[in-house]
Amino acid sequence: MAMSDAPDAPTGLRADAGGSDAPDERHEPTAPGRHAAPERSGAVNTIALRAARTPMDMAKAVLVLLVPVLVAFGIYVFFFGGSNAIAIDPSGTYSEAQAARVFPVVQPHGLPSGWQPVSSTYGDEKGRHVLRVGYVAPSGAGLQLIESDGPSATVLSNEIGTANPVGPSVDLGGRTWGQVGAGSSHQRALVDTEKGYTIIVKGQATAKDLATFAASLR
């Protein structure tokens, strides 16, 4: 039998009918113990996932976020006094008003324990000098001391609105105070306008606390 002198075709190539060589289409065998990676499915349908969430799922997610916040708030309130008013020292504001010498400044003296000053300002408001100092009574209710050299009618109108008497005048701390309703927020006020300037003690504190504070002003 005659032998052909043509060289063998390179491995992985085959001769086609036209004599051209093409890559071998055979796949390499998978190594033992290894599995071919599965083909990836289509992209996840996020819109469908969102639509599948129920209101209960959303409520649980919100609750998970709120729990740490509520725990932190509880620790702040019960262990660090977060619900208590922060006291300040208003002496600098009183000194500033006294140095201006536009009206005789009064301030509380000898208040019982439990009273706390929490805010203070002094300055010019619409052409009138105004001193404001806020206090918290032992009961937790707030009141504000207001002193001004402006016309009494203007000061009362701006600070109280329509001053409706709610009781007879009372003598406290050497002054005569009128008792009036202070605005629409159910506040009460004690007002003194007898000495050429206006003093107002107003707030949601009880009538007893207002009287105690007014009596302490010197």
Rosetta blueprint (number, residue, H / E / L):
1 M L
2 A L
3 M L
4 S L
5 D L
6 A L
7 P L
8 D L
9 A L
10 P L
11 T L
12 G L
13 L E
14 R E
15 A E
16 D L
17 A L
18 G L
19 G L
20 S L
21 D E
22 A E
23 P E
24 D L
25 E L
26 R L
27 H L
28 E L
29 P L
30 T L
31 A L
32 P L
33 G L
34 R L
35 H L
36 A L
37 A L
38 P L
39 E L
40 R L
41 S L
42 G L
43 A L
44 V L
45 N L
46 T H
47 I H
48 A H
49 L H
50 R H
51 A H
52 A H
53 R L
54 T L
55 P H
56 M H
57 D H
58 M H
59 A H
60 K H
61 A H
62 V H
63 L H
64 V H
65 L H
66 L H
67 V H
68 P H
69 V H
70 L H
71 V H
72 A H
73 F H
74 G H
75 I H
76 Y H
77 V H
78 F H
79 F H
80 F H
81 G L
82 G L
83 S L
84 N L
85 A L
86 I L
87 A L
88 I L
89 D L
90 P L
91 S H
92 G H
93 T H
94 Y H
95 S H
96 E H
97 A H
98 Q H
99 A H
100 A H
101 R L
102 V L
103 F L
104 P L
105 V L
106 V L
107 Q L
108 P E
109 H L
110 G L
111 L L
112 P L
113 S L
114 G L
115 W L
116 Q E
117 P E
118 V E
119 S E
120 S E
121 T E
122 Y E
123 G E
124 D E
125 E E
126 K L
127 G L
128 R E
129 H E
130 V E
131 L E
132 R E
133 V E
134 G E
135 Y E
136 V E
137 A L
138 P L
139 S L
140 G L
141 A L
142 G E
143 L E
144 Q E
145 L E
146 I E
147 E E
148 S E
149 D L
150 G L
151 P L
152 S H
153 A H
154 T H
155 V H
156 L H
157 S H
158 N H
159 E H
160 I L
161 G L
162 T L
163 A L
164 N E
165 P E
166 V E
167 G E
168 P E
169 S E
170 V E
171 D E
172 L E
173 G L
174 G L
175 R E
176 T E
177 W E
178 G E
179 Q E
180 V E
181 G E
182 A E
183 G L
184 S L
185 S L
186 H L
187 Q E
188 R E
189 A E
190 L E
191 V E
192 D E
193 T L
194 E L
195 K L
196 G L
197 Y L
198 T E
199 I E
200 I E
201 V E
202 K E
203 G E
204 Q L
205 A L
206 T L
207 A H
208 K H
209 D H
210 L H
211 A H
212 T H
213 F H
214 A H
215 A H
216 S L
217 L E
218 R L
